[in-house]
Amino acid sequence: MLAETTSFTLDGISARMIRVEVDVHRGLPNFQIVGLPDAAVREARERVRAAVVNCGFEFPLQRITASLAPAELRKAGPAMDLALATALLGAAGELKIEALAGWSLIGELALDGSVRPVRGALAMAEEARENGRKGVLVPAANGPEAALAEGIAVRGIENFHELACLNEGRIPGREAIPAAVDDSGDLPDLADLRGQGHLRAAVEIAAAGGHGLLMIGPPGAGKSLAARRLPSVLPPLEGEEVLEVARIASACGIGNGRVSSVRPFRAPHHTVSAAGLVGGGSPPRPGEITLAHRGVLFLDELCEFNRPSLEALREPLENGSVTISRAKGRQTLPSRFTLVAAANPCPCGRGEEDPRCRCSEVSARRYRAALSGALVDRIDLVVAVTQPSAEALEGPAGESSAEVRERVVMARELMSERLGPGRTNSEAEPGEVADFKVTASAAGLLAEAHRSWQLSGRAHGRILRVARTVADLAGSTAIGEEQMASAIQFRRRTVQ
């Protein structure tokens, strides 16, 4: 006898619908799964067997063949356990699964029949909706997350024995309530950054326009402190942004199903590989830049990162996405993040201005060799950070994150009106940059900087984008000479 259900497997951060067909017929007892299953899927045989028996059902002692279609797609993870067990008992005549017509099933089975949560429940529920399914049964723990997918019924179940109600023509489980968006985040305050007015201004500009920021200076000057406070001045995630970030976190198994409006902050160690940073593996998996989507990626000790990892950032910084091609698949993953990086000027960290520095010019240049001109050219703001004086450290605190965030939100509203919802000046296309209003004196100042520094076309455009952000923070309709001068001073042709 044959029975069929549907489930899903993760493919990067998205899901693919899988048709689960189970045939039970006379023959020597055997349970085989075909259709390119990975180890976790093959081991479902033992999980399903134990769960069925421990929930009071009778496991058929016959020849069982389970097919996962499409056959050419590699299946991974335990999310198909529930669908396999349900189709198995349907084929054996233990369950009347007709009531589940149009429904998909997601969940890992424990040996006692408990339905455990899985990664990617939100993406799976959305894929079910796109494939015209009426509803989806998910683990109760995944219910609030999966219910964020609009336009499809979501019911959560806790134990496999709940499916016994199918024999009465009822759909098991309880209707899932969408997760509330958590806007609480204990973020450090920008007021902690004292005596660094130039750096504070750069942080505000980076937050408003989504511009990359590179800080170069000695240890203890406040580079890391500033970077970790940038999320506190960013506006909260809204609408589709919340779902984008929740979808990524769920697929990667982080966040414990929590849905937050606080923007992601990722700070990988400098020993991270290129695959760990931008994504990779076989099949391809997301990296840190995708986990930082719509948030901040902080690279501390930038010169300590290996060069291939840093060079791999060039495409994501330019396009807001990264394409990973491997023999077993090709993935295009979102990576619209704000890059914040910190570096020491030389191996000892003090820099040539400090008399205690004993680094030769050759060793300093070798130390900074990891930073190619092509990478630095894609970073909009470069700040030389110096040690603050004792008087500055003991003086009054600067503006709080809440005060700065008000200006950032106002500036982003202006950008949304100009470029479209959710877009920032750093994302402006060349044609949109050409439409920026620039005063004659500001245009002359930029032309002079272009001649003096021999700027690339990319650098020219990025200065205009930064100047537009400075003007938005000031509430100005046109880029004036003051805003252009501010943008130019944050630009270095190269890291000497």
C-alpha angles and dihedrals in degrees: 000000000000130000132175137203134162132235139156144249127202119251105187104305094334130073134235123209115240125201109220113204121182125189121192117188141150117289143088111328107268135144116205130174118201132181106082098298119181123224094275091053094046090051088057087086091073095040092050093046093052094042093050093050095042091052092057099258124127116248109220114244093211139095108296124192120183118191123196112202140237084050096201094059116089111236119214138180136024098276092107095060094097093047091048094051093046094049090045094056090042091055091046092052094244094115132034099222097176089104088065093062106136093016128111126209129219130178149095117248123225117210091257092053098260113147109232125204120258136203120265100024092148093052090047093052090049091049090050089054092048089052092054098252117160095220148336133233111217137171109281090241090058094045100094092048096045091047089066086079104094124216099035135083115245124193126180126216130189103194136026093233088071087077089073087087087072087080086064092050094253129130110240127231135033129286109266120234115221114253116259113242108248111220096176114111127161095218123170115251125247088224086079089071104087131181096011105103094155091051093046089054091051091050091052093049092047091051094047099046102026090243123164115249129205118189119195120188148103124298115279096024094117104265097129091038090056094046094052091051096052093086089058092065096045118101115251121264114268138196114324091011090066091053093046093054093041090050092053094045092049094048091049094046098243131124097038091250093303115147112210137178090208111107118245120260118196125182111177120191117257090248091068114127124235089254091051092049103044100014134263144141129117111308092026117256131191120266134207094284091060092046086054093052110142089006142064130301110198118196109188119193089019095184090058093063114098114257098241089057092051094044089053088065093067098084096045092048091052101039107024090234139068129218117211118193122192135159090259098046152333124242133185108200129187117250109166099151139143109246116217117180135178128199140172117236094233141001094276090046099227101096131220093286089067113079089213091066111106098174116127121231090248093053091047092052091046089051092054094044090099088071106078121199090242091059096044089047087064093054111089101198126045116180129188104215120202132188110275118236122252090248091056093049092051094042128094120300119257128237117316123244090254092057093048092044091059090061091043092053091048091051092048091052089057090049092050090053091050102038106018136272115323096001123126133203092258087064095051114129119232091257091053091048089053088058093057111118110242126179119233093248091050091049090051091051091052092047090053092050090048092055096042097046097031089230122201119240089253092053091048091054093045092053088054091050092051091046089051089053092050088050091049091052088053092046092241121151094207132041106251131195092265093053092046092050090051091052093047094051089057091054125088120183090219141342102265 
